[in-house]
Each structure stands twice: as structure tokens, then as C-alpha cells.
Amino acid sequence: EQLLSSVDYFQVTLQDLMNIPLSPYNLKINDIGIDYTNTITVTGTTVDIIWSSRNRFNLNGSDALNPNLINDDYDFDSFELEIYHTTVGNFTIVSANLLNTIIQSTKSYTYTFAGYSYFLIRIRQKNTTGKYSNWSSVTLIHKI
């Protein structure tokens, strides 16, 4: 046991976590959900990317079967989407070069491939106070 008076003093400052939006979720590529591998294979020359937003003020919980029934836009402003061309070797990402950054308020985007085989996408949400969420999980798209 140690006396409180014998320990060092330090100050803890909270980082305003409740005002930072949560990352987008329910990401789908060509209307197919992404599994635990965060990888999907597609055909054709375009991919339709859709996602849902969420916030820390949702009092209604969540509904995995019907996510569109949850009011998730109390503090929503916009999304930032980044698309990278990647080089893959032995099922590992070797490099990633940023191709495009899109800032928009809608929850979908259609991307046209430019001759590459592998892409990474990531999305984050901006709230009405100007704070950004963490990036969503990186999703690898393999075009065949």
C-alpha cells in the first residue's frame, strides 16, 4: 500500500472524443459487402462505392439488418474518399500511390478504372464542427 501523498502528481486532459465523428461503415463495392479480409474482386471498368455514416449521438442503437432505418446524420457534414493505385506481391501490399481525393456530401461514388489492377480505398467523415473521424478500414479492390 502506498500513501497518496507519496505518489507523483500528473494531469489527465480529455481529448474531446465525444465531438469526433465515428468512421463510416457498411462499405459496399458494387452492392457487395466487404468481409473481414477487406478485399474484393470486381470485373468491368467501374466500381460503385457506397457507405453509411454514423455518429456518437445516436440514441436508437443500431440495426445490422436494416441500417438505413437508423438516423445517423445528426452531426454529418461531408466525406473524404481517397483512392490509391497499389502494387501487390505475395498477397501483400508493396506500395500505394494516391490517385484521387474526393470530398463530397453524398454516401456513394462511382470510380472508373484507369488500367490498374489493384486499388485501395479509404473514407472518413467530417462533422459540422469541422472534426474528422479516423479513416475507415482500407479496402483492397482487385480488378480482373
N, C-alpha and C positions, 0 to 999 in steps of 0.2 A: 504494500500500500504506500502511496506517495501523497504528501500534502499538496494541496492545490497551490499554496504559496511558494512551493519549491519548483514548480514547472515553469518553463518559458512561456511568455505571452506571444500569441500570434493572432492576427486578424483575418477573418474569412469574409470575403466580399462576393456576394452572389452576382452572377453574370447576366442577369436579365433574361434567363432562359424562357420564361413564360411568354415573352414577346417575340421569340424567334419562331418562325413557322416550321412545321414538320415537313419532311421531304415528300415530294409527290410519290404516289404509289399506284398499284393496279395497272402497271405498264403493260401495254399490249402492242404487238407488232403484227400488222395485217390481221387484226382481230384475234390473235392467238396470245394467250397469256404467257408470261415468262416464268420458267420453273427455277428451281434452286441453283441451276448451273449458270443462270443469267446469259444463256447463249441460245440463239435461234437461227435456223437456216431458212432462207427465203429464195424464191425464184422471181423472175421478172426484172423490170428496171426501176420500180418504185417500191417504197415501203410506206405504209400508213402507220404512224406512231400516235397512240392515244394514251392518256393517263388521267388520274384523278388527283385532285388536291385534297388537303386535309388541314385541320387547324387544331390548336390547343384549347379552343373554346367550345368544341362540340359536346353538347350535353346529352345527345341522343345515342352515344355509344357508336358501335359500328355494325354493319350488316354485310358479311362477306358474300352472301348470295345475291344481295340487292344493293351494291354500293352507291348506286345513283339515287337511292332514297334518302341518303344522309346529307343534310345540309352542311357542306364542307367549305363554304366560301365566305365566312364572316369577316376574315381579315385578308382576303386574297387581292393581289394587285396584278401580278404578271408572272410569267415563267421564263427561264433562260434555258435553252436547249443547246448543247454542244455536240457536234458530230465530228468524229476523228476517223481518218484512214489508218488502219493498223496493219502491221506485219506480224504474222503468226508463224511460229515454228515449234514443232513437237507439242502442239496443243497449248502453247504458252505465248502470250503477247510479247513480242520482241520490241516493238516501237509503236508510237501513236503520234500522228501529226494532225493538228486541228485543221479541219476543212471549213467549218462554218459555225457561227454563233447566231442563234435566233432568239430574239426577245419578243414575246407576244402574250396576249391575254387569253387566247383560246387554249383548250386542252387537247389539241391534236395538231399534227404536222405531217405533210407528205414530203418525203425526200426522194429525189431521183438520183439513182446511182450514176457515178461518173467513171465507170470502167474498173473500179476496185473490187476486190473480192471480200475483204473484211472491213467492218466498220464498228466503232464504239459509239454509243450514245449515252449521255447523262443529262439529267434535268434537275433544276432546283426551282423553288418557289420564292417569290418576293411578296412580302405582306404590305399592308397600307402604310406602315411606319417606315418602310424602306429597308427592312432587315431581310436577309436571305436565309433560307433553310440550308441544311447540308445538301450536298449532291445526292441524288438517288443512286442506287447501285448501278455500276457500269454494266451495260448490256452489250454483248458482242453479237453482231449480226454477220452471218456468213451468207453471201450471195452466190448461188450456183447457177 
